[in-house]
Protein backbone atom coordinates (compact mmCIF):
# COMPACT_ATOMS: atom_id res chain seq x y z
CA UNK A 1 0.00 0.00 0.00
CA UNK A 2 2.81 2.41 0.84
CA UNK A 3 4.40 1.71 -2.54
CA UNK A 4 1.14 2.57 -4.32
CA UNK A 5 0.80 5.84 -2.38
CA UNK A 6 4.44 6.70 -3.11
CA UNK A 7 3.90 5.99 -6.83
CA UNK A 8 0.79 8.21 -6.85
CA UNK A 9 2.78 10.95 -5.19
CA UNK A 10 5.50 10.66 -7.83
CA UNK A 11 2.93 10.85 -10.62
CA UNK A 12 1.39 13.94 -9.05
CA UNK A 13 4.81 15.54 -8.67
CA UNK A 14 5.60 14.84 -12.33
CA UNK A 15 2.27 16.22 -13.52
CA UNK A 16 2.37 19.36 -11.43
CA UNK A 17 5.89 20.81 -11.54
CA UNK A 18 6.80 23.54 -9.09
CA UNK A 19 6.33 27.05 -10.40
CA UNK A 20 8.89 29.84 -10.20
CA UNK A 21 6.93 31.74 -7.55
CA UNK A 22 4.09 31.08 -5.14
CA UNK A 23 1.60 33.08 -7.19
CA UNK A 24 2.26 30.91 -10.28
CA UNK A 25 1.70 27.63 -8.45
CA UNK A 26 -1.03 25.42 -9.90
CA UNK A 27 -3.04 23.18 -7.61
CA UNK A 28 -5.16 20.66 -9.49
CA UNK A 29 -8.54 20.32 -7.83
CA UNK A 30 -9.85 16.85 -8.58
CA UNK A 31 -13.44 17.70 -7.64
CA UNK A 32 -15.94 19.58 -9.77
CA UNK A 33 -17.91 20.62 -6.71
CA UNK A 34 -15.88 23.83 -6.41
CA UNK A 35 -16.09 24.77 -10.09
CA UNK A 36 -18.07 28.03 -10.38
CA UNK A 37 -20.57 28.06 -13.20
CA UNK A 38 -21.90 31.61 -13.37
CA UNK A 39 -20.04 34.26 -11.41
CA UNK A 40 -17.18 35.91 -13.21
CA UNK A 41 -18.05 34.34 -16.54
CA UNK A 42 -16.20 36.02 -19.39
CA UNK A 43 -18.28 37.59 -22.17
CA UNK A 44 -18.41 35.57 -25.40
CA UNK A 45 -16.72 32.26 -26.10
CA UNK A 46 -13.81 31.58 -23.74
CA UNK A 47 -10.33 31.04 -25.18
CA UNK A 48 -9.17 27.59 -24.05
CA UNK A 49 -5.68 27.87 -25.58
CA UNK A 50 -2.95 27.15 -23.06
CA UNK A 51 -1.63 24.46 -20.74
CA UNK A 52 -4.03 22.38 -18.67
CA UNK A 53 -3.29 19.76 -16.00
CA UNK A 54 -5.72 16.86 -15.89
CA UNK A 55 -6.71 14.11 -13.50
CA UNK A 56 -8.75 11.10 -14.60
CA UNK A 57 -10.04 8.35 -12.33
CA UNK A 58 -9.62 5.09 -14.27
CA UNK A 59 -11.48 2.55 -12.14
CA UNK A 60 -9.99 3.91 -8.91
CA UNK A 61 -6.52 4.40 -10.37
CA UNK A 62 -5.48 8.05 -10.79
CA UNK A 63 -4.16 9.14 -14.16
CA UNK A 64 -2.48 12.55 -14.44
CA UNK A 65 -1.15 14.46 -17.39
CA UNK A 66 -0.93 17.59 -19.46
CA UNK A 67 -3.37 18.93 -22.06
CA UNK A 68 -1.89 21.46 -24.49
CA UNK A 69 -4.32 23.49 -26.61
CA UNK A 70 -3.82 26.15 -29.25
CA UNK A 71 -5.67 27.70 -32.18
CA UNK A 72 -4.83 26.65 -35.73
CA UNK A 73 -6.85 27.94 -38.70
CA UNK A 74 -9.66 29.03 -36.38
CA UNK A 75 -9.95 25.62 -34.69
CA UNK A 76 -8.43 24.12 -31.57
CA UNK A 77 -5.51 21.73 -31.94
CA UNK A 78 -3.25 20.11 -29.40
CA UNK A 79 -2.14 17.05 -27.51
CA UNK A 80 -3.15 15.20 -24.38
CA UNK A 81 -0.18 13.59 -22.65
CA UNK A 82 -0.87 11.18 -19.78
CA UNK A 83 2.09 10.59 -17.44
CA UNK A 84 2.14 6.82 -18.09
CA UNK A 85 1.43 6.66 -21.83
CA UNK A 86 2.31 8.33 -25.12
CA UNK A 87 0.72 11.61 -26.20
CA UNK A 88 -2.49 11.53 -28.22
CA UNK A 89 -3.70 14.12 -30.73
CA UNK A 90 -6.72 16.32 -30.04
CA UNK A 91 -8.81 15.67 -33.16
CA UNK A 92 -11.45 18.26 -32.29
CA UNK A 93 -12.54 20.51 -29.47
CA UNK A 94 -15.79 22.46 -29.59
CA UNK A 95 -17.36 24.87 -27.13
CA UNK A 96 -21.09 25.60 -26.98
CA UNK A 97 -21.87 27.92 -24.09
CA UNK A 98 -20.32 26.15 -21.10
CA UNK A 99 -20.33 22.70 -22.74
CA UNK A 100 -17.03 21.37 -24.09
CA UNK A 101 -16.58 18.32 -26.30
CA UNK A 102 -13.09 17.06 -27.05
CA UNK A 103 -12.23 14.06 -29.21
CA UNK A 104 -8.74 12.55 -29.10
CA UNK A 105 -7.34 9.83 -31.31
CA UNK A 106 -5.91 6.56 -30.01
CA UNK A 107 -4.76 3.29 -31.53
CA UNK A 108 -8.08 1.68 -30.59
CA UNK A 109 -10.16 4.55 -32.00
CA UNK A 110 -11.42 7.95 -30.95
CA UNK A 111 -12.08 8.78 -27.28
CA UNK A 112 -14.59 11.52 -26.36
CA UNK A 113 -14.56 13.89 -23.38
CA UNK A 114 -17.79 15.75 -22.59
CA UNK A 115 -17.39 18.41 -19.92
CA UNK A 116 -18.76 21.57 -18.39
CA UNK A 117 -16.52 24.62 -18.29
CA UNK A 118 -16.34 26.69 -15.11
CA UNK A 119 -17.62 30.26 -15.17
CA UNK A 120 -14.07 31.59 -15.07
CA UNK A 121 -13.11 29.33 -18.00
CA UNK A 122 -10.28 27.72 -16.04
CA UNK A 123 -11.67 24.26 -15.24
CA UNK A 124 -13.44 21.53 -17.22
CA UNK A 125 -15.25 18.76 -15.38
CA UNK A 126 -16.74 15.82 -17.21
CA UNK A 127 -16.61 12.23 -18.35
CA UNK A 128 -14.36 10.41 -20.81
CA UNK A 129 -16.13 7.79 -22.95
CA UNK A 130 -13.71 5.00 -23.78
CA UNK A 131 -14.03 2.06 -26.13
CA UNK A 132 -16.49 -0.62 -25.17
CA UNK A 133 -18.68 1.77 -23.17
CA UNK A 134 -16.27 2.49 -20.30
CA UNK A 135 -16.71 5.90 -18.65
CA UNK A 136 -14.20 7.71 -16.42
CA UNK A 137 -14.51 11.09 -14.67
CA UNK A 138 -11.90 13.69 -15.66
CA UNK A 139 -11.05 17.19 -14.47
CA UNK A 140 -8.82 19.57 -16.44
CA UNK A 141 -7.56 22.78 -14.86
CA UNK A 142 -5.79 25.55 -16.75
CA UNK A 143 -2.36 26.54 -15.54
CA UNK A 144 -2.01 30.26 -14.79
CA UNK A 145 -0.99 32.15 -17.90
CA UNK A 146 2.24 34.05 -17.56
CA UNK A 147 2.37 37.53 -18.95
CA UNK A 148 5.37 38.74 -20.89
CA UNK A 149 8.05 40.32 -18.70
CA UNK A 150 8.33 44.10 -19.07
CA UNK A 151 11.30 45.20 -21.11
C-alpha positions as CSV (number, residue, x, y, z in Angstrom):
1,X,0.0,0.0,0.0
2,X,2.8,2.4,0.8
3,X,4.4,1.7,-2.5
4,X,1.1,2.6,-4.3
5,X,0.8,5.8,-2.4
6,X,4.4,6.7,-3.1
7,X,3.9,6.0,-6.8
8,X,0.8,8.2,-6.9
9,X,2.8,11.0,-5.2
10,X,5.5,10.7,-7.8
11,X,2.9,10.9,-10.6
12,X,1.4,13.9,-9.1
13,X,4.8,15.5,-8.7
14,X,5.6,14.8,-12.3
15,X,2.3,16.2,-13.5
16,X,2.4,19.4,-11.4
17,X,5.9,20.8,-11.5
18,X,6.8,23.5,-9.1
19,X,6.3,27.0,-10.4
20,X,8.9,29.8,-10.2
21,X,6.9,31.7,-7.5
22,X,4.1,31.1,-5.1
23,X,1.6,33.1,-7.2
24,X,2.3,30.9,-10.3
25,X,1.7,27.6,-8.4
26,X,-1.0,25.4,-9.9
27,X,-3.0,23.2,-7.6
28,X,-5.2,20.7,-9.5
29,X,-8.5,20.3,-7.8
30,X,-9.9,16.9,-8.6
31,X,-13.4,17.7,-7.6
32,X,-15.9,19.6,-9.8
33,X,-17.9,20.6,-6.7
34,X,-15.9,23.8,-6.4
35,X,-16.1,24.8,-10.1
36,X,-18.1,28.0,-10.4
37,X,-20.6,28.1,-13.2
38,X,-21.9,31.6,-13.4
39,X,-20.0,34.3,-11.4
40,X,-17.2,35.9,-13.2
41,X,-18.1,34.3,-16.5
42,X,-16.2,36.0,-19.4
43,X,-18.3,37.6,-22.2
44,X,-18.4,35.6,-25.4
45,X,-16.7,32.3,-26.1
46,X,-13.8,31.6,-23.7
47,X,-10.3,31.0,-25.2
48,X,-9.2,27.6,-24.1
49,X,-5.7,27.9,-25.6
50,X,-2.9,27.1,-23.1
51,X,-1.6,24.5,-20.7
52,X,-4.0,22.4,-18.7
53,X,-3.3,19.8,-16.0
54,X,-5.7,16.9,-15.9
55,X,-6.7,14.1,-13.5
56,X,-8.7,11.1,-14.6
57,X,-10.0,8.3,-12.3
58,X,-9.6,5.1,-14.3
59,X,-11.5,2.6,-12.1
60,X,-10.0,3.9,-8.9
61,X,-6.5,4.4,-10.4
62,X,-5.5,8.1,-10.8
63,X,-4.2,9.1,-14.2
64,X,-2.5,12.6,-14.4
65,X,-1.1,14.5,-17.4
66,X,-0.9,17.6,-19.5
67,X,-3.4,18.9,-22.1
68,X,-1.9,21.5,-24.5
69,X,-4.3,23.5,-26.6
70,X,-3.8,26.1,-29.3
71,X,-5.7,27.7,-32.2
72,X,-4.8,26.7,-35.7
73,X,-6.8,27.9,-38.7
74,X,-9.7,29.0,-36.4
75,X,-9.9,25.6,-34.7
76,X,-8.4,24.1,-31.6
77,X,-5.5,21.7,-31.9
78,X,-3.2,20.1,-29.4
79,X,-2.1,17.1,-27.5
80,X,-3.1,15.2,-24.4
81,X,-0.2,13.6,-22.7
82,X,-0.9,11.2,-19.8
83,X,2.1,10.6,-17.4
84,X,2.1,6.8,-18.1
85,X,1.4,6.7,-21.8
86,X,2.3,8.3,-25.1
87,X,0.7,11.6,-26.2
88,X,-2.5,11.5,-28.2
89,X,-3.7,14.1,-30.7
90,X,-6.7,16.3,-30.0
91,X,-8.8,15.7,-33.2
92,X,-11.4,18.3,-32.3
93,X,-12.5,20.5,-29.5
94,X,-15.8,22.5,-29.6
95,X,-17.4,24.9,-27.1
96,X,-21.1,25.6,-27.0
97,X,-21.9,27.9,-24.1
98,X,-20.3,26.1,-21.1
99,X,-20.3,22.7,-22.7
100,X,-17.0,21.4,-24.1
101,X,-16.6,18.3,-26.3
102,X,-13.1,17.1,-27.0
103,X,-12.2,14.1,-29.2
104,X,-8.7,12.5,-29.1
105,X,-7.3,9.8,-31.3
106,X,-5.9,6.6,-30.0
107,X,-4.8,3.3,-31.5
108,X,-8.1,1.7,-30.6
109,X,-10.2,4.6,-32.0
110,X,-11.4,8.0,-30.9
111,X,-12.1,8.8,-27.3
112,X,-14.6,11.5,-26.4
113,X,-14.6,13.9,-23.4
114,X,-17.8,15.7,-22.6
115,X,-17.4,18.4,-19.9
116,X,-18.8,21.6,-18.4
117,X,-16.5,24.6,-18.3
118,X,-16.3,26.7,-15.1
119,X,-17.6,30.3,-15.2
120,X,-14.1,31.6,-15.1
121,X,-13.1,29.3,-18.0
122,X,-10.3,27.7,-16.0
123,X,-11.7,24.3,-15.2
124,X,-13.4,21.5,-17.2
125,X,-15.3,18.8,-15.4
126,X,-16.7,15.8,-17.2
127,X,-16.6,12.2,-18.4
128,X,-14.4,10.4,-20.8
129,X,-16.1,7.8,-22.9
130,X,-13.7,5.0,-23.8
131,X,-14.0,2.1,-26.1
132,X,-16.5,-0.6,-25.2
133,X,-18.7,1.8,-23.2
134,X,-16.3,2.5,-20.3
135,X,-16.7,5.9,-18.7
136,X,-14.2,7.7,-16.4
137,X,-14.5,11.1,-14.7
138,X,-11.9,13.7,-15.7
139,X,-11.1,17.2,-14.5
140,X,-8.8,19.6,-16.4
141,X,-7.6,22.8,-14.9
142,X,-5.8,25.6,-16.7
143,X,-2.4,26.5,-15.5
144,X,-2.0,30.3,-14.8
145,X,-1.0,32.2,-17.9
146,X,2.2,34.1,-17.6
147,X,2.4,37.5,-19.0
148,X,5.4,38.7,-20.9
149,X,8.0,40.3,-18.7
150,X,8.3,44.1,-19.1
151,X,11.3,45.2,-21.1
